[in-house]
Amino acid sequence: MATADIDLVPAAARTLDLLEAFRTARKPLSLSALARLAGIPVSTCHGLLRTLERRGFLYYPSQNETYPTRRLYDLARDIDAHDPIGERLAPLLARLRDDTGETVILGLRDDDAVLYLRVLEGPQVIRYTARAGERKPLHSSSIGKALLGSMTESALDAWLAGRTLPRITDRTITSAAKLRRDLAAARARGTYVTSGENVADVMAIAAPLSIGSAALGVAVAGPLHRMERAQRRHAARLLDTVRAARGTPDGR
């Protein structure tokens, strides 16, 4: 679960900010440039860089610029290879992506948001693009709706009580009563849809999935005009995938 910002460990948060800065820049950076991009004081940035360098995560391709080593990639790859959920579902998600030609997403509830665990982008030139690790609002994303729709009525009541539903796009549902109706209709058909509600001109279709104690959702997402034409076919293929996933150990 996500915690409040007040609970974040500053050194850990700033180290992650440094890595995000390298991803944004896509090139070696000087100390001052890195500190500016990461929003970190130069003195603090210097200490973090020295620590990462000594642990083998950074090197200096030039005298004044530094860049992450492959050790970071190898660490992430080894961790990812033992992801108990993502790896188990990877073949099913890849087949769904190939069958629909659209982007497929596996997400998990993280407090009041959906955390993307896996994103398999579609092969189309024009497609929905996202990254694992991104967070999306529950009320405006298809996976978020699938997770809300899987809650008991009392739990949903408690979640909605006194809550403001922010407007993400012009189509976002911001009324609790309207969201309830949307969830009820989706629950009856088995799939949850957002049509330009989270990202303008993007439609996504999602279905809930439980693996062990994890409440998950799987979605197919793509440009609105293309998804609308294939909505029934994609929804049927999505439900097939979720049923197959439920046949895996601990899936239900």
N, C-alpha and C positions, 0 to 999 in steps of 0.2 A: 504494500500500500504506500501511496505517496505520503510524505510528511510535510508539515508546514515549513516554510523557508527558514523559520527561526531555529529549526532542528538540524539544518544542514551544517556539516563540518566544513568550515571555510577552506581549509587546505585541499580537501578532496574536491570541493566544488570548483576551486580555481584551477586545479590540475586538469579537470575535465574541460574547463573553459579554454585552456591552452590547446588541448587536442582538437577541440572544435575550431579553434582559430586556424590551425594547420589545415583542417579539412576545407575551410572557407577559402584560404589563400592558395592552396594547392602548389606551394613552392616553399623553399627555405626562407626563414624569417630572421631578421635581426632581433636583438633583445627589445629594442624600443618599439619596433613594429609589432612584435608579438604582444608586448604589454598593452599597446594601444588597441589592438584587435580584440584581445581577451578582456579588456577593461580592468587590468590588474596593475597595481603600482610596480614600477620598474624593479625596486629592491625585492619585492615579494616574488616577482616573476623570475628574477635571477636565481633566487634560492630554489625555486621549483625546478628550473632548468638544470641546475647542478645536480639535484637529487635524481632526476630522470636520466641524466647523462651517466651518472655513476651506476645506475641500475641497468644500463644498457638499452634504454628506450629512446635515447636521442644521440645524434652525432653531429659533427660540424663539417659539412661539405666545403665550407670556406671559413676564413678566419673569423668572420663576424656574423655568420648565419648558421642556424641550426635546423635540423629536420628529424622527424621520428625515424627510428630504424625498423627493420622488418620484425624485430622482436615483438612489437605491438601487434602486428598482424598475426603472427604465429600464436601469440597468447589468445587472441580473440578467436582464431580458427579452432584451437584445441578446446576452448570452452564451448564454442558453438557445436562442435562435433558430439558433445555429450549432453546437449539440451534434451531433456527427457520428452518434451512435448513437440518442439519444432521438428526435430529429426524424425520422430515417429510419423508425423503427418506430412513430411516433405513430399513423398511420392504422390499422395493424394492431391495435395495443393498444386503440384506441378502439372498433374493431369488435368485438373480443373482449369488452370491457366491456359494450357494447350487447347483444350476443348472449346473454351469460350473465346480465346484470343484477347482476353482482357486481363487487367491487373487483379491479382488475388491477394487477399490480406488475411492474416491470422492475428486476432487481437485479444487482449486480456483486460479485464476491468482493473483500473489502478485509481482507487479513490473515486473522484468525480470525473474521471476521464477514461478513454480507451487508450491502452498502450499497444502500439503495433509491435508484435513479436517477429513476424515474418512478412515481407512484401516481395511478391514475385511479379515483376512488371510484365505486362503483355508485350507481344512482339510488334504491335502497331506503331507506326511513327507518331501518330497522335494518340496519346494514352494518358491514363491517370498515373501520376508519378508521386511516390512517397518513399519514406525511409523507415526501416525498423528503428524503434526508439521514439518515434513521433507520438504525440498524444493528441487526441481529438475529443471534443465534448460528447458526453453521453447522449444528450437530447438531439443533437444535430447530425450525428454520424449513424450509418446503418448498423454497424456492430454495436454502438452504444445503445441504439434502440432495441436490438436483439437482447442485450444484457438487461435492459430495463424491463422488457417484455417478459423475461424469464423470472422476474422477481414475484414474490407473493403480493397480493393486493395490499396487505398491511405494510410490507416493506416499501412498496412503491409509494404508498400514502406518506410514509415517514420521509422518504427521499424528496418528495415534491413539496412537503409542508413548508410554507414560507420561502420557497426557493424561487429565485429569478432565473429565467431561462434566457440567456443572452442571445441577441440576434447576430448570427454569424454572416448570413447573406439575407437578401430580400425575401427568400423563401423559407427561412428558418421558422420552425414552430416555436412560438414564445408563450403560448397559452397552455397552462397545465391541463385544462379540460380538453383542448384539441389534441394535445399529446396523448392523453389517455385514450381518446377515440382512435387515434392513429395506431397505438400499440395494440388495442383490442382487435382491430381489423387485421393487423399483421399477425397476431397470435393465431387467429382463425385460419389464415392461409399458410402459415409456417415460415414466411419470409418477411423481412423488414426492409423497407425501402427509404432511401433519401434521394430526392430529386432536386438537385441544386440547393439543398438546405445547408450543406457543410462547405462545399466548394461549388461556386457557380458553374453551370454547364456540365456538371458531373453527376451521374446517377450511380448509386451503389445498392446492391441487394445482399442482405446478410441473413444468416441463420445461426442460432445459438448452438453451442456444443460444450459439454462438460467432460473433462478428462481428469479423473481423480477428484480432487477438491477444487480444481481450477475452473472458473466460469469463463468460457471463451466464446468467440464469435468468428465466423468465416465470412468473408465478403468478396464479391466480384464487383469491380468498379471500372467505369470507363466514361467516355464522352456521352453526354445526355442523348444526343440524336441517335447514336449507335446502340446504346443500351436499351432505349425505348423500343426499338424494332425487335430486339432479341430478348426482351424481358422474360417472357414465359419460358423460353428455351433455357436461358441462363439460370432462372430460378429452379427449374427441374433438375438441371445438372448440379447446382449447388446442394440441393436437398439430397441427391444421390451421394454426393461427396460426404456430407455430414453423417448420413446413415452408415456409410462405409467406415468413417472415422469412429463411430460409436461401436463398431464391431471390433476395434482394436482393444487391447487390454486396458481396463479401467475406463473405457469410453462409454458414455451413456447419453 
